[in-house]
Amino acid sequence: MRFCNSGTEANVNALCAARAITGRSRVLVFDGAYHGGPLTFAHGGSPMNLPFPWVIGAYNDLEATLGLIDRHAHEVAAIIVEPMMGAGGCIAGEPAFLQGLREAATRHGIVLIFDEVMTSRLSPGGLQAKLGITPDLTTFGKYLGGGLSFGAFGGRSDLMARFDPRHPEPLPHSGTYNNNVLTMAAGVAGLSQVFTPEAARALNEAGDALRAHLNRLARATGAPVQVAGIGSIMCVHFHDRPIRRPADAGPSELSARALFHLDMLERGFYLARRGFISPSLALEPADYDAFAAAFENFLDAYGPVLANEGR
Ligand SMILES: Cc1ncc(COP(=O)(O)O)c(C=O)c1O
């Protein structure tokens, strides 16, 4: 494991390491993914993206992705994937899809990178532990630094050994604030005293229960609304069709999302405009109940309007 200062930096380091070690240039990434500012693949990508020769796959479409891998195998250094797409709409990776990527990466000597910057909070061992799928490298960020700037990447010892200065062909990893003492101390305190394995399990169970409750309410009112996600990370979507990849989620600027955001603010609840909901450790059972009640009131007030927009 090596420590840096942001999730973006962790992903850049992991991708550059995979390219340097394999001697290949291309990177397979999924349409709609977000892996950091210069690694943005929503809405056709970003002019600020790193100038790597990307291969863009469709999330949860194993057959098409295996076709892409077969076509480009000798040039692909890495596959980078979130085991649940976070910013893409809280879309869970299907176990068969992720397992298929694992097997294809092994078959072709491609470095499989799980971006767990967001999803690592979903169990004490991250989403990979819940799934029982081990990538070659994992990247981390966010809360793990106890509230301070944090990033980390690590995994297979033969890959990470290349960063050892005693290796005959060492890879550099310099940075003024790498292993920042204050961040490391805050991270240890956070993981040992605040977000303990028990707290992680409890928070994610509460999140699962909340999501199930919200979905029951949506079904009961008949409003075309669904809440996608896993554990303590979820996102409200304003239609009732299946969502397997970001393109299925509908536009992020939908007026229903703005209406929901503003209405919930008025009812005393802050959530991200795009419908992203992430319960925190401070919440009590009564807070979850009050949120569900506000959600139900929102559906009662605007269900008919949503029914027209969602079609
Ligand atoms: C999945 C994922 N990867 C990478 C990043 C980038 O992390 P940072 O903002 O720390 O650079 C984020 C941030 O939201 C993220 O959600």
The ligand as an SDF file (V2000), in Angstrom:
LIG
                    3D

 16 16  0  0  0  0  0  0  0  0999 V2000
  -14.9990    6.5480   -7.5010 C   0  0  0  0  0  0  0  0  0  0  0  0
  -14.1540    7.7560   -7.3120 C   0  0  0  0  0  0  0  0  0  0  0  0
  -12.8820    7.7290   -7.7320 N   0  0  0  0  0  0  0  0  0  0  0  0
  -12.0800    8.7810   -7.5750 C   0  0  0  0  0  0  0  0  0  0  0  0
  -12.5300    9.9520   -7.0010 C   0  0  0  0  0  0  0  0  0  0  0  0
  -11.6080   11.1020   -6.8630 C   0  0  0  0  0  0  0  0  0  0  0  0
  -11.2080   11.2780   -5.5360 O   0  0  0  0  0  0  0  0  0  0  0  0
  -10.6630   12.7000   -5.0570 P   0  0  0  0  0  0  0  0  0  0  0  0
  -11.8050   13.6580   -5.1150 O   0  0  0  0  0  0  0  0  0  0  0  0
  -10.1560   12.4580   -3.6690 O   0  0  0  0  0  0  0  0  0  0  0  0
   -9.5600   13.0830   -6.0050 O   0  0  0  0  0  0  0  0  0  0  0  0
  -13.8420   10.0250   -6.5360 C   0  0  0  0  0  0  0  0  0  0  0  0
  -14.3570   11.2390   -5.9030 C   0  0  0  0  0  0  0  0  0  0  0  0
  -15.5280   11.4900   -5.7920 O   0  0  0  0  0  0  0  0  0  0  0  0
  -14.6840    8.9060   -6.7110 C   0  0  0  0  0  0  0  0  0  0  0  0
  -15.9620    8.9090   -6.3070 O   0  0  0  0  0  0  0  0  0  0  0  0
  1  2  1  0
  2  3  1  0
  2 15  2  0
  3  4  2  0
  4  5  1  0
  5  6  1  0
  5 12  2  0
  6  7  1  0
  7  8  1  0
  8  9  2  0
  8 10  1  0
  8 11  1  0
 12 13  1  0
 12 15  1  0
 13 14  2  0
 15 16  1  0
M  END
$$$$
